[in-house]
Amino acid sequence: LASIYTPKGRQDEKSGKVTMELPAPLLFAFQEPTQTALSERLPIESWQHCIVSGNKVLREIPPDKRQRRRAHDQDCQFVAPPIGGIGSEYSIDGLIKIPNEPAITLKFSIGHLGGAGDGIHFVVRANGKEIWREFVPSEPSWKEVAIPLKEYAGQAVLLSLAADCGKAGNNTSNDYALWGDVQWVNQVDSK
């Protein structure tokens, strides 16, 4: 049996019918959402890793422990965005229950091991809706990010962390992305 997750939470009607207001995201989950406590690192290394182009999954990438790195005193997930034109991404996706906290914030760091490429767009989506995007030019960099998620507090969402192949979409020379210490915090001021 599958459960349906709506913005109001899990729906397990015995009649086989679920009533909901549209538009709303529908998630058909064949497992329970992962729950992670505040300030505990999200297990993105075990989430689904895939190459996406034009919002379609082209192929899944098996988890590889070599993608785990230590940088700037943080545990990081290392990804190499694909060549494939604008809209081609390396996406890390997980069905996760966001803690029901008043000022819930997704906190993480992004890094670029750049060189000759044309930079990387880092993107975060909740249920397919883009909630944050930042372009990082092709040079070594490291930055902390905090995204308020109050509107998703207490909900199960499909959270996606994506990195694309830059402005031109076909120059990935040394465009290597790092996602560091991805975690929930209850942070009133999320600068």
Accessible surface in RSA format (square Angstrom, percent):
REM  Atomic radii and reference values for relative SASA: ProtOr
REM  Chains: A
REM  Algorithm: Lee & Richards
REM  Probe-radius: 1.40
REM  Slices: 20
REM RES _ NUM      All-atoms   Total-Side   Main-Chain    Non-polar    All polar
REM                ABS   REL    ABS   REL    ABS   REL    ABS   REL    ABS   REL
RES LEU A   1   230.07 128.1 156.06 111.6  74.01 186.0 164.23 115.3  65.84 177.2
RES ALA A   2    46.75  43.0  18.36  28.3  28.39  64.6  19.19  27.0  27.56  73.0
RES SER A   3    11.99  10.1  11.09  14.8   0.90   2.1   2.44   5.2   9.55  13.4
RES ILE A   4    37.97  21.6  37.88  28.2   0.09   0.2  37.88  27.3   0.09   0.2
RES TYR A   5     9.60   4.5   7.18   4.1   2.42   6.3   7.05   5.3   2.55   3.1
RES THR A   6     8.07   5.7   4.38   4.4   3.69   8.8   5.09   6.8   2.98   4.5
RES PRO A   7    55.86  40.7  45.58  41.5  10.28  37.4  47.56  39.3   8.29  51.6
RES LYS A   8   177.24  86.5 138.99  85.3  38.25  91.1 102.34  92.1  74.90  79.8
RES GLY A   9    16.24  20.0   0.00   N/A  16.24  20.0  16.13  44.3   0.11   0.2
RES ARG A  10   111.65  46.9  84.14  42.9  27.51  65.5  33.74  46.1  77.91  47.2
RES GLN A  11    38.81  21.7  33.60  24.6   5.21  12.4   3.45   7.3  35.37  26.8
RES ASP A  12    79.40  55.6  50.59  50.4  28.81  68.1  39.11  92.0  40.30  40.2
RES GLU A  13    95.93  55.1  77.04  58.3  18.89  45.0  11.05  21.4  84.89  69.3
RES LYS A  14   209.24 102.1 168.07 103.1  41.17  98.0 123.20 110.9  86.04  91.6
RES SER A  15    86.49  73.1  47.52  63.4  38.98  89.8  52.98 112.8  33.52  47.0
RES GLY A  16    69.56  85.8   0.00   N/A  69.56  85.8  36.80 101.0  32.76  73.4
RES LYS A  17   159.00  77.6 150.99  92.6   8.01  19.1  98.22  88.4  60.77  64.7
RES VAL A  18    43.86  28.9  13.88  12.6  29.99  72.3  14.60  12.7  29.27  79.4
RES THR A  19   137.52  97.8 109.17 110.7  28.34  67.5  78.72 105.7  58.79  88.9
RES MET A  20    53.85  27.9  23.15  15.3  30.70  73.1  27.13  23.1  26.71  35.4
RES GLU A  21   143.69  82.5 131.62  99.6  12.07  28.7  59.60 115.3  84.10  68.7
RES LEU A  22   132.39  73.7  99.92  71.5  32.48  81.6 100.89  70.9  31.51  84.8
RES PRO A  23   140.87 102.7 116.09 105.8  24.78  90.1 119.70  98.8  21.16 131.5
RES ALA A  24    25.87  23.8   6.20   9.6  19.66  44.7  11.48  16.2  14.39  38.1
RES PRO A  25    49.82  36.3  38.11  34.7  11.71  42.6  49.00  40.5   0.82   5.1
RES LEU A  26    83.12  46.3  59.09  42.3  24.03  60.4  59.09  41.5  24.03  64.7
RES LEU A  27    27.04  15.1  25.23  18.0   1.81   4.5  27.04  19.0   0.00   0.0
RES PHE A  28   121.35  60.7  97.42  60.3  23.93  62.3  97.50  59.1  23.85  68.3
RES ALA A  29     8.07   7.4   0.27   0.4   7.81  17.8   5.62   7.9   2.46   6.5
RES PHE A  30   165.82  83.0 129.66  80.3  36.15  94.1 134.54  81.6  31.28  89.5
RES GLN A  31   122.78  68.7 107.51  78.6  15.28  36.4  43.65  92.9  79.13  60.0
RES GLU A  32   102.81  59.0  89.65  67.8  13.16  31.3  59.89 115.8  42.91  35.0
RES PRO A  33    12.35   9.0   4.82   4.4   7.53  27.4   4.82   4.0   7.53  46.8
RES THR A  34    48.28  34.3  40.15  40.7   8.12  19.4  27.20  36.5  21.07  31.9
RES GLN A  35   133.82  74.8 104.79  76.6  29.03  69.1  28.03  59.7 105.79  80.2
RES THR A  36     9.53   6.8   2.52   2.6   7.01  16.7   3.28   4.4   6.25   9.4
RES ALA A  37    61.99  57.0  47.53  73.3  14.46  32.9  57.56  81.1   4.43  11.7
RES LEU A  38    64.72  36.0  47.97  34.3  16.75  42.1  47.97  33.7  16.75  45.1
RES SER A  39    79.95  67.6  57.09  76.2  22.86  52.7  32.97  70.2  46.98  65.8
RES GLU A  40    95.73  55.0  89.55  67.7   6.18  14.7  35.05  67.8  60.68  49.5
RES ARG A  41    79.76  33.5  65.55  33.4  14.21  33.8  22.88  31.3  56.87  34.5
RES LEU A  42     0.15   0.1   0.00   0.0   0.15   0.4   0.00   0.0   0.15   0.4
RES PRO A  43    37.00  27.0  35.52  32.4   1.48   5.4  37.00  30.6   0.00   0.0
RES ILE A  44     3.88   2.2   3.88   2.9   0.00   0.0   3.88   2.8   0.00   0.0
RES GLU A  45    51.99  29.9  49.32  37.3   2.68   6.4  28.98  56.1  23.01  18.8
RES SER A  46    80.50  68.0  50.61  67.5  29.90  68.9  43.81  93.3  36.69  51.4
RES TRP A  47    15.37   6.2   8.14   3.9   7.23  17.0  13.04   7.0   2.33   3.8
RES GLN A  48    76.30  42.7  66.80  48.8   9.50  22.6  22.49  47.9  53.81  40.8
RES HIS A  49     1.24   0.7   0.38   0.3   0.86   2.2   0.38   0.4   0.86   1.0
RES CYS A  50     0.18   0.1   0.18   0.2   0.00   0.0   0.00   0.0   0.18   0.2
RES ILE A  51    10.59   6.0  10.59   7.9   0.00   0.0  10.59   7.6   0.00   0.0
RES VAL A  52    17.42  11.5  17.42  15.8   0.00   0.0  17.42  15.1   0.00   0.0
RES SER A  53    31.84  26.9  27.35  36.5   4.48  10.3   6.70  14.3  25.14  35.2
RES GLY A  54    55.55  68.5   0.00   N/A  55.55  68.5  40.63 111.5  14.91  33.4
RES ASN A  55   138.19  95.3 107.69 104.1  30.50  73.4  26.83  64.6 111.35 107.6
RES LYS A  56   147.85  72.1 144.06  88.4   3.79   9.0  91.06  82.0  56.79  60.5
RES VAL A  57    88.37  58.2  60.23  54.5  28.14  67.8  60.23  52.3  28.14  76.3
RES LEU A  58   110.21  61.4  78.48  56.1  31.72  79.7  81.14  57.0  29.07  78.2
RES ARG A  59   139.20  58.4 131.64  67.1   7.56  18.0  58.57  80.1  80.63  48.9
RES GLU A  60   103.40  59.4  83.51  63.2  19.90  47.4  24.51  47.4  78.89  64.4
RES ILE A  61    36.25  20.6  36.01  26.8   0.24   0.6  36.01  25.9   0.24   0.7
RES PRO A  62   100.57  73.3  93.45  85.2   7.11  25.9  97.60  80.6   2.97  18.5
RES PRO A  63    86.90  63.3  63.55  57.9  23.36  84.9  64.69  53.4  22.21 138.1
RES ASP A  64    46.25  32.4  36.79  36.6   9.46  22.4  18.26  43.0  27.99  27.9
RES LYS A  65   181.75  88.7 162.00  99.4  19.75  47.0 110.06  99.1  71.69  76.4
RES ARG A  66   178.03  74.7 167.88  85.6  10.15  24.2  79.03 108.0  99.00  60.0
RES GLN A  67    22.67  12.7  22.58  16.5   0.09   0.2  14.17  30.2   8.50   6.4
RES ARG A  68    62.06  26.1  47.06  24.0  15.00  35.7  35.46  48.5  26.59  16.1
RES ARG A  69   105.49  44.3  94.52  48.2  10.96  26.1  38.92  53.2  66.57  40.3
RES ARG A  70   154.88  65.0 124.08  63.3  30.80  73.3  65.33  89.3  89.55  54.3
RES ALA A  71    21.28  19.6  13.76  21.2   7.53  17.1  21.28  30.0   0.00   0.0
RES HIS A  72   117.86  64.4  83.92  58.3  33.94  86.8  58.64  60.4  59.22  68.9
RES ASP A  73   124.05  86.9 107.50 107.0  16.55  39.1  24.77  58.3  99.28  99.0
RES GLN A  74    23.24  13.0  23.24  17.0   0.00   0.0   5.42  11.5  17.82  13.5
RES ASP A  75    53.91  37.8  52.56  52.3   1.34   3.2   3.68   8.7  50.23  50.1
RES CYS A  76     0.11   0.1   0.00   0.0   0.11   0.3   0.11   0.3   0.00   0.0
RES GLN A  77     2.69   1.5   2.65   1.9   0.04   0.1   0.00   0.0   2.69   2.0
RES PHE A  78    32.05  16.0  32.05  19.8   0.00   0.0  32.05  19.4   0.00   0.0
RES VAL A  79     0.65   0.4   0.25   0.2   0.41   1.0   0.65   0.6   0.00   0.0
RES ALA A  80    46.80  43.0  36.40  56.2  10.41  23.7  36.40  51.3  10.41  27.6
RES PRO A  81     7.03   5.1   0.18   0.2   6.85  24.9   0.18   0.1   6.85  42.6
RES PRO A  82    19.82  14.4  10.53   9.6   9.29  33.8  19.82  16.4   0.00   0.0
RES ILE A  83   116.82  66.5  91.56  68.2  25.26  60.9  91.56  65.9  25.26  68.5
RES GLY A  84    46.04  56.8   0.00   N/A  46.04  56.8  25.90  71.1  20.14  45.1
RES GLY A  85    26.98  33.3   0.00   N/A  26.98  33.3  24.62  67.6   2.36   5.3
RES ILE A  86   138.38  78.7 107.63  80.2  30.75  74.1 108.84  78.4  29.54  80.2
RES GLY A  87    30.47  37.6   0.00   N/A  30.47  37.6  26.44  72.6   4.03   9.0
RES SER A  88     2.19   1.9   2.19   2.9   0.00   0.0   1.36   2.9   0.83   1.2
RES GLU A  89    11.72   6.7  11.72   8.9   0.00   0.0   1.94   3.8   9.78   8.0
RES TYR A  90     9.27   4.3   8.95   5.1   0.33   0.8   8.95   6.7   0.33   0.4
RES SER A  91     5.16   4.4   5.16   6.9   0.00   0.0   0.78   1.7   4.38   6.1
RES ILE A  92     0.24   0.1   0.24   0.2   0.00   0.0   0.24   0.2   0.00   0.0
RES ASP A  93    19.52  13.7  16.08  16.0   3.44   8.1   4.11   9.7  15.41  15.4
RES GLY A  94     6.07   7.5   0.00   N/A   6.07   7.5   6.07  16.7   0.00   0.0
RES LEU A  95    23.17  12.9  16.25  11.6   6.92  17.4  16.25  11.4   6.92  18.6
RES ILE A  96     0.00   0.0   0.00   0.0   0.00   0.0   0.00   0.0   0.00   0.0
RES LYS A  97    75.26  36.7  73.59  45.2   1.67   4.0  22.42  20.2  52.84  56.3
RES ILE A  98     0.60   0.3   0.23   0.2   0.37   0.9   0.23   0.2   0.37   1.0
RES PRO A  99    25.23  18.4  15.15  13.8  10.08  36.7  25.23  20.8   0.00   0.0
RES ASN A 100   123.38  85.1  94.43  91.3  28.95  69.7  19.86  47.8 103.52 100.1
RES GLU A 101    52.19  30.0  50.18  38.0   2.01   4.8   1.55   3.0  50.63  41.3
RES PRO A 102   101.98  74.3  84.70  77.2  17.28  62.8  95.83  79.1   6.15  38.2
RES ALA A 103    21.29  19.6  14.65  22.6   6.64  15.1  21.27  29.9   0.03   0.1
RES ILE A 104     0.73   0.4   0.00   0.0   0.73   1.8   0.00   0.0   0.73   2.0
RES THR A 105     0.92   0.7   0.92   0.9   0.00   0.0   0.00   0.0   0.92   1.4
RES LEU A 106     0.00   0.0   0.00   0.0   0.00   0.0   0.00   0.0   0.00   0.0
RES LYS A 107    70.33  34.3  70.33  43.2   0.00   0.0  19.79  17.8  50.54  53.8
RES PHE A 108     3.31   1.7   0.00   0.0   3.31   8.6   2.60   1.6   0.71   2.0
RES SER A 109     2.69   2.3   2.52   3.4   0.17   0.4   0.00   0.0   2.69   3.8
RES ILE A 110     2.33   1.3   1.42   1.1   0.91   2.2   1.42   1.0   0.91   2.5
RES GLY A 111     1.06   1.3   0.00   N/A   1.06   1.3   1.06   2.9   0.00   0.0
RES HIS A 112     2.20   1.2   0.00   0.0   2.20   5.6   0.00   0.0   2.20   2.6
RES LEU A 113    79.28  44.1  67.52  48.3  11.75  29.5  70.18  49.3   9.09  24.5
RES GLY A 114    12.70  15.7   0.00   N/A  12.70  15.7   0.00   0.0  12.70  28.4
RES GLY A 115    41.56  51.2   0.00   N/A  41.56  51.2  24.80  68.1  16.75  37.5
RES ALA A 116    70.98  65.3  45.60  70.4  25.38  57.7  55.68  78.4  15.30  40.5
RES GLY A 117    11.50  14.2   0.00   N/A  11.50  14.2   0.00   0.0  11.50  25.8
RES ASP A 118    32.13  22.5  20.64  20.5  11.49  27.2  28.97  68.2   3.16   3.2
RES GLY A 119     0.00   0.0   0.00   N/A   0.00   0.0   0.00   0.0   0.00   0.0
RES ILE A 120     0.00   0.0   0.00   0.0   0.00   0.0   0.00   0.0   0.00   0.0
RES HIS A 121    33.72  18.4  33.72  23.4   0.00   0.0  16.61  17.1  17.11  19.9
RES PHE A 122     0.10   0.1   0.10   0.1   0.00   0.0   0.10   0.1   0.00   0.0
RES VAL A 123     0.07   0.0   0.04   0.0   0.03   0.1   0.04   0.0   0.03   0.1
RES VAL A 124     0.00   0.0   0.00   0.0   0.00   0.0   0.00   0.0   0.00   0.0
RES ARG A 125    40.67  17.1  40.67  20.7   0.00   0.0  12.44  17.0  28.23  17.1
RES ALA A 126     0.55   0.5   0.10   0.2   0.45   1.0   0.10   0.1   0.45   1.2
RES ASN A 127    32.40  22.3  10.01   9.7  22.39  53.9   7.06  17.0  25.34  24.5
RES GLY A 128    55.65  68.6   0.00   N/A  55.65  68.6  32.67  89.6  22.99  51.5
RES LYS A 129   119.37  58.2 110.90  68.0   8.48  20.2  83.64  75.3  35.73  38.1
RES GLU A 130    77.36  44.4  55.23  41.8  22.13  52.7  23.37  45.2  53.98  44.1
RES ILE A 131    42.92  24.4  11.50   8.6  31.42  75.7  19.69  14.2  23.23  63.0
RES TRP A 132    42.32  17.0  33.98  16.4   8.34  19.6  29.69  15.8  12.63  20.5
RES ARG A 133   104.73  44.0  77.06  39.3  27.67  65.9  40.31  55.1  64.42  39.0
RES GLU A 134    43.30  24.9  38.77  29.3   4.52  10.8  18.13  35.1  25.16  20.5
RES PHE A 135    59.67  29.9  40.77  25.3  18.90  49.2  40.77  24.7  18.90  54.1
RES VAL A 136    11.38   7.5  10.94   9.9   0.44   1.0  11.38   9.9   0.00   0.0
RES PRO A 137    65.71  47.9  65.58  59.8   0.13   0.5  65.71  54.3   0.00   0.0
RES SER A 138    25.88  21.9   8.11  10.8  17.77  40.9   8.15  17.4  17.73  24.8
RES GLU A 139    95.76  55.0  95.04  71.9   0.71   1.7  20.98  40.6  74.77  61.0
RES PRO A 140   104.84  76.4  85.32  77.8  19.52  71.0  85.66  70.7  19.19 119.2
RES SER A 141    43.86  37.1  27.04  36.1  16.82  38.7  36.09  76.8   7.77  10.9
RES TRP A 142    60.40  24.2  29.84  14.4  30.57  71.8  26.42  14.1  33.99  55.1
RES LYS A 143    97.34  47.5  91.83  56.3   5.51  13.1  67.02  60.3  30.32  32.3
RES GLU A 144   111.09  63.8  91.66  69.3  19.43  46.3  31.42  60.8  79.68  65.1
RES VAL A 145    12.85   8.5   6.23   5.6   6.62  15.9  12.40  10.8   0.44   1.2
RES ALA A 146    19.88  18.3   3.86   6.0  16.02  36.4   3.86   5.4  16.02  42.4
RES ILE A 147    10.59   6.0   9.89   7.4   0.70   1.7  10.59   7.6   0.00   0.0
RES PRO A 148    84.20  61.4  69.37  63.2  14.84  53.9  69.37  57.3  14.84  92.2
RES LEU A 149     2.74   1.5   2.08   1.5   0.66   1.7   2.74   1.9   0.00   0.0
RES LYS A 150   150.74  73.5 140.84  86.4   9.90  23.6  83.51  75.2  67.22  71.6
RES GLU A 151   118.15  67.8  90.86  68.7  27.29  65.0  43.26  83.7  74.89  61.1
RES TYR A 152    19.23   9.0  19.23  10.9   0.00   0.0  15.33  11.5   3.91   4.8
RES ALA A 153    25.17  23.1   9.76  15.1  15.41  35.1   9.76  13.7  15.41  40.8
RES GLY A 154    21.68  26.7   0.00   N/A  21.68  26.7   7.30  20.0  14.38  32.2
RES GLN A 155    31.65  17.7  31.32  22.9   0.33   0.8   6.66  14.2  24.99  18.9
RES ALA A 156     5.84   5.4   1.48   2.3   4.37   9.9   1.48   2.1   4.37  11.6
RES VAL A 157     0.00   0.0   0.00   0.0   0.00   0.0   0.00   0.0   0.00   0.0
RES LEU A 158    60.24  33.6  60.24  43.1   0.00   0.0  60.24  42.3   0.00   0.0
RES LEU A 159     0.06   0.0   0.06   0.0   0.00   0.0   0.06   0.0   0.00   0.0
RES SER A 160    10.15   8.6   9.89  13.2   0.26   0.6   1.98   4.2   8.17  11.4
RES LEU A 161     0.09   0.0   0.00   0.0   0.09   0.2   0.00   0.0   0.09   0.2
RES ALA A 162     0.00   0.0   0.00   0.0   0.00   0.0   0.00   0.0   0.00   0.0
RES ALA A 163     0.03   0.0   0.00   0.0   0.03   0.1   0.03   0.0   0.00   0.0
RES ASP A 164     8.43   5.9   8.36   8.3   0.06   0.1   1.10   2.6   7.32   7.3
RES CYS A 165     0.49   0.4   0.49   0.5   0.00   0.0   0.00   0.0   0.49   0.5
RES GLY A 166     1.63   2.0   0.00   N/A   1.63   2.0   0.00   0.0   1.63   3.6
RES LYS A 167   131.33  64.1 118.15  72.5  13.18  31.4  69.61  62.7  61.72  65.7
RES ALA A 168    59.68  54.9  34.32  53.0  25.36  57.7  44.65  62.9  15.02  39.8
RES GLY A 169     0.00   0.0   0.00   N/A   0.00   0.0   0.00   0.0   0.00   0.0
RES ASN A 170    98.27  67.8  82.08  79.3  16.19  39.0  19.17  46.1  79.10  76.5
RES ASN A 171    51.42  35.5  47.87  46.3   3.54   8.5  15.31  36.9  36.10  34.9
RES THR A 172    27.30  19.4  19.32  19.6   7.98  19.0   3.33   4.5  23.97  36.2
RES SER A 173    56.58  47.8  44.32  59.1  12.26  28.2  22.04  46.9  34.54  48.4
RES ASN A 174    67.31  46.4  63.65  61.5   3.66   8.8   3.05   7.3  64.26  62.1
RES ASP A 175     0.92   0.6   0.00   0.0   0.92   2.2   0.00   0.0   0.92   0.9
RES TYR A 176    79.38  37.1  79.38  45.2   0.00   0.0  37.33  28.1  42.05  51.8
RES ALA A 177     0.00   0.0   0.00   0.0   0.00   0.0   0.00   0.0   0.00   0.0
RES LEU A 178     4.20   2.3   4.20   3.0   0.00   0.0   4.20   2.9   0.00   0.0
RES TRP A 179     1.40   0.6   0.50   0.2   0.90   2.1   0.00   0.0   1.40   2.3
RES GLY A 180     0.00   0.0   0.00   N/A   0.00   0.0   0.00   0.0   0.00   0.0
RES ASP A 181    36.55  25.6  34.65  34.5   1.90   4.5   7.40  17.4  29.16  29.1
RES VAL A 182     1.85   1.2   0.73   0.7   1.12   2.7   0.73   0.6   1.12   3.0
RES GLN A 183    33.08  18.5  33.08  24.2   0.00   0.0   0.37   0.8  32.71  24.8
RES TRP A 184     0.00   0.0   0.00   0.0   0.00   0.0   0.00   0.0   0.00   0.0
RES VAL A 185    21.43  14.1  19.73  17.9   1.70   4.1  21.43  18.6   0.00   0.0
RES ASN A 186    68.80  47.4  38.08  36.8  30.72  74.0   8.88  21.4  59.92  57.9
RES GLN A 187    48.29  27.0  41.23  30.1   7.05  16.8  23.30  49.6  24.99  19.0
RES VAL A 188   145.18  95.5 117.48 106.4  27.70  66.7 118.13 102.6  27.04  73.3
RES ASP A 189    86.66  60.7  73.14  72.8  13.52  32.0  38.32  90.2  48.34  48.2
RES SER A 190    27.13  22.9  10.23  13.7  16.90  38.9   0.90   1.9  26.23  36.7
RES LYS A 191   206.85 100.9 148.55  91.1  58.30 138.8 126.37 113.7  80.48  85.7
END  Absolute sums over single chains surface
CHAIN  1 A    10196.6       7859.7       2337.0       5558.1       4638.5
END  Absolute sums over all chains
TOTAL         10196.6       7859.7       2337.0       5558.1       4638.5
